[in-house]
Amino acid sequence: MAAGSVMNWGSTRTARNMLTFDPEGLTGAQRDGDACVVCHKRWPRPRVRVGRLPDDSPVLACTDCAEALLPAPKATVVAFPSR
């Protein structure tokens, strides 16, 4: 998997700037959206857009791989009540 830019996540955990993938590192099925860009799985067909090609074609991942690409949520810090 080759990526050309850094993904910038918004407050709703959606990518504002999608990763740009180098099509040379992908199979034809991955370039066409018929296989997951990470694990190459073809069924069920990948549905989560995780990036784009230089021509703005979408790059897709299966649900499991897309979840792995999401950044971990920030921990919520709660103060102890004062006495």
WODAZI-V568877 format. One record per residue. N is the residue number from 1. PHI is phi as a letter, one per 40 degrees, with the letter a starting at -180 (NA if undefined). PSI is psi as a letter, one per 20 degrees, with the letter a starting at -180 (999 if undefined). OMEGA is omega in whole degrees, -180 to 180 (* if undefined). Layout:
N;PHI;PSI;OMEGA + N;PHI;PSI;OMEGA
//
This chain:
1;NA;p;-179 + 2;b;p;-180 + 3;b;q;-176 + 4;b;i;-179 + 5;a;r;-179 + 6;c;p;179 + 7;c;p;-178 + 8;b;o;-174 + 9;c;p;178 + 10;c;r;-177 + 11;c;h;179 + 12;c;j;-180 + 13;g;k;173 + 14;b;q;-178 + 15;c;p;176 + 16;c;g;177 + 17;b;o;-177 + 18;c;q;172 + 19;c;q;174 + 20;b;p;-177 + 21;c;q;175 + 22;c;o;-177 + 23;c;h;179 + 24;c;h;-179 + 25;c;j;-176 + 26;b;q;174 + 27;c;r;177 + 28;d;h;179 + 29;c;h;178 + 30;c;g;178 + 31;c;h;-179 + 32;c;i;-179 + 33;g;j;-180 + 34;c;i;179 + 35;a;q;178 + 36;c;p;-179 + 37;c;h;-178 + 38;c;g;-171 + 39;b;i;179 + 40;g;j;-179 + 41;c;p;-179 + 42;b;h;-178 + 43;b;p;-7 + 44;c;q;-176 + 45;d;p;-180 + 46;c;q;-176 + 47;b;i;-175 + 48;c;p;179 + 49;c;p;-179 + 50;b;i;-179 + 51;a;a;-179 + 52;a;r;173 + 53;c;r;180 + 54;d;h;178 + 55;c;j;179 + 56;g;j;173 + 57;c;q;-179 + 58;c;q;172 + 59;b;p;-172 + 60;b;q;176 + 61;b;q;174 + 62;c;r;-176 + 63;d;g;-179 + 64;c;g;-179 + 65;c;h;179 + 66;c;g;178 + 67;c;h;179 + 68;c;h;179 + 69;c;i;180 + 70;c;q;177 + 71;c;q;178 + 72;c;q;179 + 73;c;q;177 + 74;c;q;179 + 75;c;q;176 + 76;c;p;-179 + 77;b;p;-180 + 78;b;p;-179 + 79;c;q;174 + 80;c;q;178 + 81;c;q;180 + 82;c;q;-178 + 83;c;999;*
//
